Amino acid sequence: MRTVVITATLIAAAAGLTACTEEQAYCVDLAGYAASAVNVDPQNPADYAKILEDAKKLENSAPAEVKDDWAKIVTIAEKAQQAGTDRVELARLSKETGPAVTAYKSIATHAKDSCKVDVPELN
């Protein structure tokens, strides 16, 4: 019986360390994103293509609290990348930035509270 208790304790401790490590990895990735996204305007669809790869990485590593928010950022960034320099398509896409801007604000709040990282503010 004692072996079962010790094994269960070790498994629980390992799970706790893994969760902490994953959160720390997300925070490190987020800090890197913050440094590279300084000149990105979240209200300008053309700028989303600049952050697409970082956003995908963060979507994959994000904690549950902001995972859906990163998914919204990735979705609009992919659409912006597909639009390329097509001004008509980018203008149409600019009408869809509302949910992405809201998601970005949620990410920024979480980043500051949980990771002590300041992401660039909305213009």
C-alpha positions in Angstrom: 0.0 0.0 0.0 2.8 2.4 0.9 4.3 1.9 -2.6 1.0 2.9 -4.2 0.9 6.1 -2.1 4.5 7.0 -2.9 4.0 6.3 -6.6 0.8 8.4 -6.7 2.6 11.2 -4.9 5.5 11.1 -7.4 3.1 11.1 -10.4 1.2 14.1 -8.9 4.4 16.0 -8.3 5.6 15.3 -11.9 2.4 16.5 -13.3 2.7 19.7 -11.3 6.2 20.3 -12.6 5.1 19.7 -16.2 2.3 22.2 -15.9 4.6 24.8 -14.4 7.2 24.1 -17.1 4.6 24.5 -19.9 3.4 27.8 -18.4 7.0 29.0 -18.2 7.6 28.0 -21.8 4.5 29.9 -22.9 5.7 33.0 -21.0 9.1 32.8 -22.6 7.6 32.5 -26.1 5.2 35.3 -25.3 8.1 37.6 -24.3 9.8 36.8 -27.6 6.5 37.6 -29.4 6.2 40.9 -27.5 9.6 42.0 -28.6 8.9 41.2 -32.3 5.4 42.6 -32.4 6.2 46.1 -31.4 5.3 47.6 -34.8 2.3 45.4 -35.5 -1.1 47.2 -35.6 -3.8 44.8 -34.4 -6.3 46.8 -36.3 -4.4 46.6 -39.6 -5.0 43.2 -41.3 -1.8 43.5 -43.4 0.2 43.5 -40.2 -1.2 40.1 -39.0 0.9 38.3 -41.6 4.0 39.6 -39.8 3.0 37.7 -36.6 1.5 34.5 -38.0 4.2 32.0 -37.2 4.6 33.4 -33.6 0.9 33.4 -33.1 0.6 29.7 -34.2 3.4 28.8 -31.8 1.7 30.6 -29.0 -1.7 29.1 -29.8 -0.2 25.7 -29.4 1.5 26.4 -26.1 -1.1 28.8 -24.6 -2.9 27.9 -21.4 -6.6 27.3 -21.6 -7.4 30.8 -20.4 -6.2 32.3 -23.7 -6.0 29.4 -26.1 -9.3 30.4 -27.9 -8.0 34.0 -28.1 -4.8 32.9 -29.8 -7.0 30.9 -32.2 -8.8 34.1 -33.2 -5.5 35.8 -33.8 -4.2 32.9 -35.9 -7.4 32.8 -38.0 -7.3 36.5 -38.9 -3.6 36.3 -39.5 -4.0 33.4 -41.9 -6.7 35.4 -43.8 -4.5 38.4 -44.0 -1.6 36.3 -45.3 -4.0 34.9 -48.0 -5.2 38.4 -48.9 -1.6 39.5 -49.4 -1.5 43.0 -50.9 -5.1 42.8 -52.3 -6.5 46.1 -51.0 -10.1 45.1 -51.6 -9.7 41.9 -49.6 -7.8 43.6 -46.8 -10.5 46.3 -46.6 -13.1 43.5 -46.3 -11.0 41.8 -43.7 -10.6 45.0 -41.7 -14.3 44.7 -40.9 -13.6 41.4 -39.2 -10.9 42.6 -36.8 -13.3 43.3 -33.9 -13.1 39.8 -32.4 -9.3 39.7 -32.9 -8.9 43.0 -31.1 -11.0 41.8 -28.2 -8.9 38.5 -28.1 -5.7 40.6 -28.2 -6.8 42.6 -25.2 -7.6 39.4 -23.3 -4.2 38.0 -24.2 -2.5 41.3 -23.1 -4.2 41.2 -19.7 -3.3 37.5 -19.2 0.3 38.2 -20.3 0.7 41.0 -17.7 -1.0 39.1 -14.9 0.3 35.6 -15.4 3.6 36.1 -17.2 4.6 39.6 -16.2 5.0 40.4 -19.9 3.8 43.6 -21.6 2.6 42.9 -25.1 2.5 46.0 -27.4 -0.7 48.0 -26.9 -3.3 48.5 -29.5 -2.8 51.6 -31.6 
